[in-house]
Amino acid sequence: MKTDFTQALKELDGTSIRVGEKDLTLKDVSCTSLSLPFADEQISGEEKAKRGLLAFRLYVNPDIDLTLEELGLIKKLIGKGYGSIIVAQAWEMLEGKNEMVDGEFTAKGLK
């Protein structure tokens, strides 16, 4: 499934969430989530490598076509690693439930 991972995440007031001088994107939170160790998980080296390779693939090509399984993994890990404002937007983006209005992201489920 094609997902635009370059989409910027927004604050409640609609401004872009900034990290330093850069807008925080779906790619950023996806790659970070794939790289984070979670205290509630004891995963194998094989699973860590799978997540790491997916993060590299996504980082190099944010227009990548991912499987539903890969999107589900990213969604699950973002849910574990981030707060509700980021999770809500990221999940909408990953599920294709978002739209661009005048160049701005609008989550259909959040209207």
N, CA, C and O atoms as CSV, one atom per row, in Angstrom:
chain,resi,resn,atom,element,x,y,z
A,1,MET,N,N,0.841,-1.174,0.000
A,1,MET,CA,C,0.000,0.000,0.000
A,1,MET,C,C,0.887,1.238,0.000
A,1,MET,O,O,1.866,1.308,0.743
A,2,LYS,N,N,0.546,2.203,-0.825
A,2,LYS,CA,C,1.295,3.453,-0.914
A,2,LYS,C,C,0.818,4.417,0.162
A,2,LYS,O,O,-0.381,4.651,0.316
A,3,THR,N,N,1.757,4.965,0.893
A,3,THR,CA,C,1.480,5.965,1.906
A,3,THR,C,C,2.496,7.070,1.738
A,3,THR,O,O,3.673,6.797,1.503
A,4,ASP,N,N,2.066,8.314,1.854
A,4,ASP,CA,C,2.976,9.450,1.756
A,4,ASP,C,C,3.600,9.693,3.124
A,4,ASP,O,O,2.996,10.330,3.986
A,5,PHE,N,N,4.803,9.185,3.314
A,5,PHE,CA,C,5.487,9.306,4.600
A,5,PHE,C,C,6.120,10.680,4.798
A,5,PHE,O,O,6.682,10.944,5.861
A,6,THR,N,N,6.046,11.557,3.807
A,6,THR,CA,C,6.606,12.902,3.943
A,6,THR,C,C,5.608,13.869,4.587
A,6,THR,O,O,5.937,15.036,4.803
A,7,GLN,N,N,4.394,13.401,4.894
A,7,GLN,CA,C,3.379,14.258,5.503
A,7,GLN,C,C,3.830,14.745,6.880
A,7,GLN,O,O,4.341,13.972,7.691
A,8,ALA,N,N,3.633,16.033,7.127
A,8,ALA,CA,C,3.996,16.629,8.407
A,8,ALA,C,C,2.883,16.416,9.431
A,8,ALA,O,O,1.698,16.465,9.103
A,9,LEU,N,N,3.284,16.182,10.661
A,9,LEU,CA,C,2.341,16.040,11.769
A,9,LEU,C,C,2.090,17.414,12.373
A,9,LEU,O,O,2.971,18.274,12.368
A,10,LYS,N,N,0.885,17.614,12.892
A,10,LYS,CA,C,0.445,18.930,13.350
A,10,LYS,C,C,0.162,18.965,14.851
A,10,LYS,O,O,-0.186,17.961,15.473
A,11,GLU,N,N,0.330,20.166,15.400
A,11,GLU,CA,C,-0.107,20.449,16.766
A,11,GLU,C,C,-1.631,20.573,16.755
A,11,GLU,O,O,-2.241,20.576,15.686
A,12,LEU,N,N,-2.242,20.676,17.916
A,12,LEU,CA,C,-3.690,20.837,17.984
A,12,LEU,C,C,-4.163,22.103,17.276
A,12,LEU,O,O,-5.275,22.137,16.749
A,13,ASP,N,N,-3.331,23.142,17.260
A,13,ASP,CA,C,-3.726,24.395,16.620
A,13,ASP,C,C,-3.478,24.404,15.110
A,13,ASP,O,O,-3.711,25.413,14.444
A,14,GLY,N,N,-3.004,23.271,14.574
A,14,GLY,CA,C,-2.804,23.156,13.132
A,14,GLY,C,C,-1.416,23.509,12.649
A,14,GLY,O,O,-1.109,23.319,11.472
A,15,THR,N,N,-0.568,24.017,13.528
A,15,THR,CA,C,0.803,24.310,13.123
A,15,THR,C,C,1.612,23.017,13.114
A,15,THR,O,O,1.289,22.065,13.823
A,16,SER,N,N,2.655,22.996,12.310
A,16,SER,CA,C,3.496,21.807,12.219
A,16,SER,C,C,4.230,21.566,13.531
A,16,SER,O,O,4.703,22.506,14.169
A,17,ILE,N,N,4.321,20.301,13.928
A,17,ILE,CA,C,5.163,19.932,15.065
A,17,ILE,C,C,6.602,20.062,14.582
A,17,ILE,O,O,6.968,19.492,13.554
A,18,ARG,N,N,7.405,20.798,15.312
A,18,ARG,CA,C,8.776,21.060,14.894
A,18,ARG,C,C,9.761,20.318,15.795
A,18,ARG,O,O,9.567,20.218,17.006
A,19,VAL,N,N,10.808,19.808,15.180
A,19,VAL,CA,C,11.936,19.246,15.911
A,19,VAL,C,C,13.138,20.048,15.433
A,19,VAL,O,O,13.649,19.827,14.335
A,20,GLY,N,N,13.578,20.969,16.259
A,20,GLY,CA,C,14.606,21.905,15.823
A,20,GLY,C,C,14.051,22.797,14.724
A,20,GLY,O,O,13.052,23.490,14.919
A,21,GLU,N,N,14.701,22.775,13.578
A,21,GLU,CA,C,14.290,23.604,12.438
A,21,GLU,C,C,13.421,22.840,11.441
A,21,GLU,O,O,13.062,23.380,10.395
A,22,LYS,N,N,13.081,21.593,11.753
A,22,LYS,CA,C,12.441,20.701,10.789
A,22,LYS,C,C,11.048,20.289,11.247
A,22,LYS,O,O,10.809,20.077,12.435
A,23,ASP,N,N,10.124,20.176,10.277
A,23,ASP,CA,C,8.802,19.629,10.581
A,23,ASP,C,C,8.916,18.138,10.873
A,23,ASP,O,O,9.651,17.425,10.191
A,24,LEU,N,N,8.194,17.669,11.879
A,24,LEU,CA,C,8.142,16.241,12.199
A,24,LEU,C,C,7.219,15.558,11.196
A,24,LEU,O,O,6.076,15.977,11.018
A,25,THR,N,N,7.710,14.509,10.542
A,25,THR,CA,C,6.930,13.822,9.516
A,25,THR,C,C,6.569,12.404,9.938
A,25,THR,O,O,7.098,11.865,10.910
A,26,LEU,N,N,5.655,11.824,9.177
A,26,LEU,CA,C,5.301,10.421,9.378
A,26,LEU,C,C,6.527,9.532,9.211
A,26,LEU,O,O,6.668,8.535,9.918
A,27,LYS,N,N,7.406,9.878,8.293
A,27,LYS,CA,C,8.651,9.123,8.107
A,27,LYS,C,C,9.484,9.149,9.383
A,27,LYS,O,O,10.015,8.120,9.802
A,28,ASP,N,N,9.600,10.327,10.004
A,28,ASP,CA,C,10.406,10.460,11.224
A,28,ASP,C,C,9.880,9.564,12.343
A,28,ASP,O,O,10.643,8.818,12.957
A,29,VAL,N,N,8.567,9.641,12.610
A,29,VAL,CA,C,8.022,8.853,13.716
A,29,VAL,C,C,8.015,7.361,13.385
A,29,VAL,O,O,8.146,6.527,14.281
A,30,SER,N,N,7.864,7.025,12.113
A,30,SER,CA,C,7.890,5.613,11.711
A,30,SER,C,C,9.279,5.027,11.896
A,30,SER,O,O,9.430,3.959,12.490
A,31,CYS,N,N,10.298,5.718,11.390
A,31,CYS,CA,C,11.674,5.216,11.499
A,31,CYS,C,C,12.120,5.154,12.958
A,31,CYS,O,O,12.777,4.198,13.369
A,32,THR,N,N,11.764,6.172,13.738
A,32,THR,CA,C,12.124,6.168,15.156
A,32,THR,C,C,11.433,5.019,15.876
A,32,THR,O,O,12.065,4.323,16.671
A,33,SER,N,N,10.159,4.811,15.613
A,33,SER,CA,C,9.419,3.722,16.266
A,33,SER,C,C,10.006,2.358,15.935
A,33,SER,O,O,10.082,1.480,16.795
A,34,LEU,N,N,10.417,2.186,14.687
A,34,LEU,CA,C,11.022,0.919,14.278
A,34,LEU,C,C,12.371,0.694,14.953
A,34,LEU,O,O,12.834,-0.442,15.056
A,35,SER,N,N,13.002,1.772,15.413
A,35,SER,CA,C,14.341,1.688,16.008
A,35,SER,C,C,14.340,1.634,17.533
A,35,SER,O,O,15.352,1.273,18.135
A,36,LEU,N,N,13.231,1.983,18.160
A,36,LEU,CA,C,13.172,2.059,19.619
A,36,LEU,C,C,13.113,0.683,20.272
A,36,LEU,O,O,12.442,-0.219,19.771
A,37,PRO,N,N,13.820,0.524,21.395
A,37,PRO,CA,C,13.606,-0.673,22.215
A,37,PRO,C,C,12.440,-0.394,23.164
A,37,PRO,O,O,12.381,0.677,23.768
A,38,PHE,N,N,11.536,-1.319,23.298
A,38,PHE,CA,C,10.399,-1.149,24.187
A,38,PHE,C,C,10.547,-2.089,25.374
A,38,PHE,O,O,10.820,-3.278,25.207
A,39,ALA,N,N,10.363,-1.544,26.580
A,39,ALA,CA,C,10.568,-2.307,27.807
A,39,ALA,C,C,9.650,-3.514,27.919
A,39,ALA,O,O,9.992,-4.492,28.584
A,40,ASP,N,N,8.480,-3.457,27.270
A,40,ASP,CA,C,7.526,-4.562,27.388
A,40,ASP,C,C,7.765,-5.658,26.347
A,40,ASP,O,O,6.975,-6.596,26.243
A,41,GLU,N,N,8.847,-5.542,25.579
A,41,GLU,CA,C,9.136,-6.534,24.532
A,41,GLU,C,C,10.484,-7.208,24.766
A,41,GLU,O,O,11.457,-6.563,25.157
A,42,GLN,N,N,10.521,-8.466,24.528
A,42,GLN,CA,C,11.765,-9.221,24.443
A,42,GLN,C,C,11.767,-9.840,23.054
A,42,GLN,O,O,11.239,-10.934,22.859
A,43,ILE,N,N,12.364,-9.137,22.078
A,43,ILE,CA,C,12.322,-9.617,20.704
A,43,ILE,C,C,13.683,-10.160,20.288
A,43,ILE,O,O,14.722,-9.776,20.826
A,44,SER,N,N,13.646,-11.046,19.333
A,44,SER,CA,C,14.863,-11.697,18.849
A,44,SER,C,C,15.697,-10.747,18.010
A,44,SER,O,O,15.225,-9.695,17.579
A,45,GLY,N,N,16.939,-11.133,17.788
A,45,GLY,CA,C,17.799,-10.385,16.893
A,45,GLY,C,C,17.220,-10.348,15.490
A,45,GLY,O,O,17.371,-9.355,14.778
A,46,GLU,N,N,16.562,-11.416,15.093
A,46,GLU,CA,C,15.933,-11.476,13.768
A,46,GLU,C,C,14.849,-10.405,13.629
A,46,GLU,O,O,14.767,-9.730,12.602
A,47,GLU,N,N,14.019,-10.250,14.664
A,47,GLU,CA,C,12.964,-9.232,14.628
A,47,GLU,C,C,13.562,-7.829,14.652
A,47,GLU,O,O,13.082,-6.936,13.954
A,48,LYS,N,N,14.606,-7.633,15.452
A,48,LYS,CA,C,15.276,-6.327,15.468
A,48,LYS,C,C,15.840,-5.989,14.094
A,48,LYS,O,O,15.712,-4.858,13.627
A,49,ALA,N,N,16.464,-6.972,13.448
A,49,ALA,CA,C,17.021,-6.750,12.108
A,49,ALA,C,C,15.917,-6.427,11.110
A,49,ALA,O,O,16.079,-5.540,10.272
A,50,LYS,N,N,14.796,-7.140,11.194
A,50,LYS,CA,C,13.652,-6.880,10.308
A,50,LYS,C,C,13.164,-5.448,10.458
A,50,LYS,O,O,12.925,-4.761,9.465
A,51,ARG,N,N,13.015,-4.997,11.704
A,51,ARG,CA,C,12.571,-3.631,11.962
A,51,ARG,C,C,13.604,-2.613,11.481
A,51,ARG,O,O,13.250,-1.594,10.887
A,52,GLY,N,N,14.879,-2.894,11.742
A,52,GLY,CA,C,15.939,-1.984,11.321
A,52,GLY,C,C,16.020,-1.850,9.815
A,52,GLY,O,O,16.180,-0.744,9.299
A,53,LEU,N,N,15.911,-2.962,9.101
A,53,LEU,CA,C,15.954,-2.921,7.639
A,53,LEU,C,C,14.747,-2.182,7.069
A,53,LEU,O,O,14.870,-1.468,6.074
A,54,LEU,N,N,13.592,-2.348,7.690
A,54,LEU,CA,C,12.408,-1.615,7.251
A,54,LEU,C,C,12.612,-0.111,7.470
A,54,LEU,O,O,12.239,0.698,6.621
A,55,ALA,N,N,13.201,0.257,8.607
A,55,ALA,CA,C,13.487,1.672,8.872
A,55,ALA,C,C,14.443,2.239,7.824
A,55,ALA,O,O,14.226,3.347,7.333
A,56,PHE,N,N,15.490,1.502,7.475
A,56,PHE,CA,C,16.422,1.950,6.431
A,56,PHE,C,C,15.710,2.115,5.092
A,56,PHE,O,O,15.894,3.121,4.408
A,57,ARG,N,N,14.894,1.123,4.716
A,57,ARG,CA,C,14.157,1.198,3.436
A,57,ARG,C,C,13.261,2.424,3.392
A,57,ARG,O,O,13.218,3.132,2.385
A,58,LEU,N,N,12.552,2.674,4.475
A,58,LEU,CA,C,11.633,3.794,4.556
A,58,LEU,C,C,12.380,5.128,4.563
A,58,LEU,O,O,11.939,6.091,3.937
A,59,TYR,N,N,13.490,5.184,5.258
A,59,TYR,CA,C,14.269,6.424,5.336
A,59,TYR,C,C,14.804,6.825,3.962
A,59,TYR,O,O,14.773,7.998,3.589
A,60,VAL,N,N,15.289,5.845,3.225
A,60,VAL,CA,C,15.869,6.104,1.904
A,60,VAL,C,C,14.787,6.438,0.884
A,60,VAL,O,O,14.999,7.271,0.003
A,61,ASN,N,N,13.631,5.796,0.998
A,61,ASN,CA,C,12.567,5.992,0.013
A,61,ASN,C,C,11.223,6.146,0.726
A,61,ASN,O,O,10.505,5.162,0.902
A,62,PRO,N,N,10.870,7.382,1.142
A,62,PRO,CA,C,9.601,7.568,1.863
A,62,PRO,C,C,8.357,7.388,0.991
A,62,PRO,O,O,7.235,7.507,1.484
A,63,ASP,N,N,8.544,7.104,-0.298
A,63,ASP,CA,C,7.418,6.830,-1.202
A,63,ASP,C,C,7.294,5.329,-1.464
A,63,ASP,O,O,6.737,4.912,-2.479
A,64,ILE,N,N,7.809,4.537,-0.555
A,64,ILE,CA,C,7.880,3.087,-0.703
A,64,ILE,C,C,6.485,2.457,-0.621
A,64,ILE,O,O,5.598,2.968,0.064
A,65,ASP,N,N,6.312,1.359,-1.318
A,65,ASP,CA,C,5.070,0.592,-1.272
A,65,ASP,C,C,5.244,-0.502,-0.219
A,65,ASP,O,O,6.026,-1.433,-0.412
A,66,LEU,N,N,4.520,-0.391,0.890
A,66,LEU,CA,C,4.657,-1.346,1.993
A,66,LEU,C,C,3.492,-2.319,2.024
A,66,LEU,O,O,2.394,-2.021,1.554
A,67,THR,N,N,3.757,-3.489,2.589
A,67,THR,CA,C,2.700,-4.481,2.765
A,67,THR,C,C,1.802,-4.067,3.930
A,67,THR,O,O,2.177,-3.223,4.744
A,68,LEU,N,N,0.630,-4.661,4.000
A,68,LEU,CA,C,-0.270,-4.398,5.126
A,68,LEU,C,C,0.369,-4.832,6.445
A,68,LEU,O,O,0.159,-4.198,7.479
A,69,GLU,N,N,1.146,-5.908,6.404
A,69,GLU,CA,C,1.843,-6.369,7.607
A,69,GLU,C,C,2.857,-5.336,8.077
A,69,GLU,O,O,2.947,-5.054,9.272
A,70,GLU,N,N,3.625,-4.767,7.144
A,70,GLU,CA,C,4.621,-3.748,7.495
A,70,GLU,C,C,3.943,-2.493,8.031
A,70,GLU,O,O,4.405,-1.914,9.014
A,71,LEU,N,N,2.852,-2.067,7.397
A,71,LEU,CA,C,2.106,-0.906,7.881
A,71,LEU,C,C,1.525,-1.163,9.269
A,71,LEU,O,O,1.518,-0.268,10.114
A,72,GLY,N,N,1.041,-2.372,9.507
A,72,GLY,CA,C,0.503,-2.736,10.814
A,72,GLY,C,C,1.570,-2.699,11.894
A,72,GLY,O,O,1.312,-2.249,13.011
A,73,LEU,N,N,2.770,-3.170,11.566
A,73,LEU,CA,C,3.880,-3.131,12.519
A,73,LEU,C,C,4.232,-1.687,12.858
A,73,LEU,O,O,4.407,-1.346,14.028
A,74,ILE,N,N,4.335,-0.843,11.843
A,74,ILE,CA,C,4.651,0.567,12.079
A,74,ILE,C,C,3.570,1.210,12.941
A,74,ILE,O,O,3.873,1.942,13.884
A,75,LYS,N,N,2.336,0.939,12.623
A,75,LYS,CA,C,1.204,1.492,13.384
A,75,LYS,C,C,1.281,1.054,14.847
A,75,LYS,O,O,1.120,1.877,15.748
A,76,LYS,N,N,1.520,-0.212,15.083
A,76,LYS,CA,C,1.612,-0.736,16.445
A,76,LYS,C,C,2.740,-0.059,17.219
A,76,LYS,O,O,2.563,0.319,18.377
A,77,LEU,N,N,3.889,0.092,16.587
A,77,LEU,CA,C,5.048,0.660,17.274
A,77,LEU,C,C,4.901,2.157,17.519
A,77,LEU,O,O,5.347,2.655,18.552
A,78,ILE,N,N,4.283,2.886,16.586
A,78,ILE,CA,C,4.007,4.309,16.836
A,78,ILE,C,C,3.066,4.434,18.030
A,78,ILE,O,O,3.229,5.325,18.863
A,79,GLY,N,N,2.079,3.538,18.111
A,79,GLY,CA,C,1.148,3.533,19.234
A,79,GLY,C,C,1.839,3.318,20.569
A,79,GLY,O,O,1.391,3.837,21.592
A,80,LYS,N,N,2.910,2.568,20.566
A,80,LYS,CA,C,3.650,2.303,21.793
A,80,LYS,C,C,4.621,3.427,22.138
A,80,LYS,O,O,4.916,3.659,23.310
A,81,GLY,N,N,5.115,4.121,21.124
A,81,GLY,CA,C,6.213,5.046,21.339
A,81,GLY,C,C,5.866,6.521,21.432
A,81,GLY,O,O,6.714,7.328,21.813
A,82,TYR,N,N,4.648,6.887,21.095
A,82,TYR,CA,C,4.299,8.305,21.031
A,82,TYR,C,C,3.000,8.605,21.762
A,82,TYR,O,O,2.243,7.704,22.123
A,83,GLY,N,N,2.763,9.890,21.971
A,83,GLY,CA,C,1.556,10.367,22.632
A,83,GLY,C,C,0.371,10.409,21.687
A,83,GLY,O,O,0.498,10.165,20.487
A,84,SER,N,N,-0.773,10.720,22.249
A,84,SER,CA,C,-2.038,10.598,21.531
A,84,SER,C,C,-2.165,11.508,20.310
A,84,SER,O,O,-2.778,11.102,19.323
A,85,ILE,N,N,-1.616,12.710,20.335
A,85,ILE,CA,C,-1.758,13.631,19.205
A,85,ILE,C,C,-1.012,13.091,17.985
A,85,ILE,O,O,-1.518,13.142,16.864
A,86,ILE,N,N,0.173,12.582,18.212
A,86,ILE,CA,C,0.946,12.004,17.106
A,86,ILE,C,C,0.332,10.687,16.658
A,86,ILE,O,O,0.212,10.444,15.457
A,87,VAL,N,N,-0.056,9.840,17.590
A,87,VAL,CA,C,-0.635,8.538,17.244
A,87,VAL,C,C,-1.905,8.716,16.413
A,87,VAL,O,O,-2.077,8.040,15.399
A,88,ALA,N,N,-2.788,9.611,16.827
A,88,ALA,CA,C,-4.047,9.811,16.102
A,88,ALA,C,C,-3.786,10.181,14.648
A,88,ALA,O,O,-4.386,9.605,13.741
A,89,GLN,N,N,-2.898,11.136,14.425
A,89,GLN,CA,C,-2.612,11.573,13.052
A,89,GLN,C,C,-1.890,10.499,12.254
A,89,GLN,O,O,-2.242,10.228,11.106
A,90,ALA,N,N,-0.884,9.890,12.861
A,90,ALA,CA,C,-0.103,8.871,12.158
A,90,ALA,C,C,-0.981,7.693,11.752
A,90,ALA,O,O,-0.867,7.195,10.632
A,91,TRP,N,N,-1.851,7.245,12.647
A,91,TRP,CA,C,-2.732,6.123,12.316
A,91,TRP,C,C,-3.661,6.487,11.176
A,91,TRP,O,O,-3.879,5.677,10.275
A,92,GLU,N,N,-4.218,7.701,11.199
A,92,GLU,CA,C,-5.081,8.139,10.107
A,92,GLU,C,C,-4.313,8.124,8.788
A,92,GLU,O,O,-4.833,7.677,7.766
A,93,MET,N,N,-3.078,8.611,8.814
A,93,MET,CA,C,-2.246,8.637,7.605
A,93,MET,C,C,-1.943,7.224,7.118
A,93,MET,O,O,-2.043,6.940,5.924
A,94,LEU,N,N,-1.574,6.344,8.040
A,94,LEU,CA,C,-1.222,4.964,7.670
A,94,LEU,C,C,-2.426,4.191,7.144
A,94,LEU,O,O,-2.274,3.285,6.324
A,95,GLU,N,N,-3.616,4.544,7.611
A,95,GLU,CA,C,-4.838,3.878,7.160
A,95,GLU,C,C,-5.442,4.542,5.926
A,95,GLU,O,O,-6.477,4.104,5.424
A,96,GLY,N,N,-4.796,5.597,5.440
A,96,GLY,CA,C,-5.305,6.296,4.263
A,96,GLY,C,C,-6.562,7.090,4.538
A,96,GLY,O,O,-7.327,7.376,3.617
A,97,LYS,N,N,-6.792,7.455,5.796
A,97,LYS,CA,C,-7.999,8.193,6.175
A,97,LYS,C,C,-7.697,9.676,6.322
A,97,LYS,O,O,-8.216,10.334,7.224
A,98,ASN,N,N,-6.876,10.191,5.453
A,98,ASN,CA,C,-6.531,11.597,5.509
A,98,ASN,C,C,-6.680,12.202,4.136
A,98,ASN,O,O,-6.756,11.498,3.129
A,99,GLU,N,N,-6.719,13.505,4.113
A,99,GLU,CA,C,-6.832,14.191,2.839
A,99,GLU,C,C,-6.079,15.515,2.927
A,99,GLU,O,O,-5.850,16.040,4.016
A,100,MET,N,N,-5.705,16.037,1.790
A,100,MET,CA,C,-5.050,17.327,1.733
A,100,MET,C,C,-6.097,18.371,1.351
A,100,MET,O,O,-6.806,18.211,0.358
A,101,VAL,N,N,-6.190,19.429,2.136
A,101,VAL,CA,C,-7.094,20.535,1.854
A,101,VAL,C,C,-6.248,21.800,1.825
A,101,VAL,O,O,-5.661,22.193,2.833
A,102,ASP,N,N,-6.194,22.431,0.656
A,102,ASP,CA,C,-5.372,23.631,0.482
A,102,ASP,C,C,-3.934,23.385,0.941
A,102,ASP,O,O,-3.320,24.236,1.584
A,103,GLY,N,N,-3.409,22.206,0.599
A,103,GLY,CA,C,-2.029,21.877,0.928
A,103,GLY,C,C,-1.790,21.472,2.364
A,103,GLY,O,O,-0.640,21.291,2.764
A,104,GLU,N,N,-2.842,21.323,3.154
A,104,GLU,CA,C,-2.707,20.955,4.561
A,104,GLU,C,C,-3.368,19.614,4.831
A,104,GLU,O,O,-4.401,19.294,4.244
A,105,PHE,N,N,-2.773,18.835,5.718
A,105,PHE,CA,C,-3.312,17.547,6.116
A,105,PHE,C,C,-4.571,17.740,6.948
A,105,PHE,O,O,-4.594,18.557,7.869
A,106,THR,N,N,-5.607,16.994,6.627
A,106,THR,CA,C,-6.834,16.959,7.423
A,106,THR,C,C,-7.213,15.485,7.604
A,106,THR,O,O,-7.481,14.782,6.630
A,107,ALA,N,N,-7.232,15.035,8.837
A,107,ALA,CA,C,-7.657,13.664,9.124
A,107,ALA,C,C,-9.169,13.608,9.054
A,107,ALA,O,O,-9.855,14.325,9.783
A,108,LYS,N,N,-9.687,12.770,8.191
A,108,LYS,CA,C,-11.143,12.659,8.022
A,108,LYS,C,C,-11.828,12.312,9.336
A,108,LYS,O,O,-12.901,12.834,9.640
A,109,GLY,N,N,-11.209,11.435,10.112
A,109,GLY,CA,C,-11.816,11.021,11.368
A,109,GLY,C,C,-11.735,12.075,12.459
A,109,GLY,O,O,-12.335,11.911,13.521
A,110,LEU,N,N,-10.998,13.159,12.211
A,110,LEU,CA,C,-10.810,14.167,13.244
A,110,LEU,C,C,-11.582,15.448,12.962
A,110,LEU,O,O,-11.426,16.433,13.684
A,111,LYS,N,N,-12.407,15.449,11.929
A,111,LYS,CA,C,-13.174,16.657,11.592
A,111,LYS,C,C,-14.340,16.829,12.533
A,111,LYS,O,O,-15.100,17.789,12.406
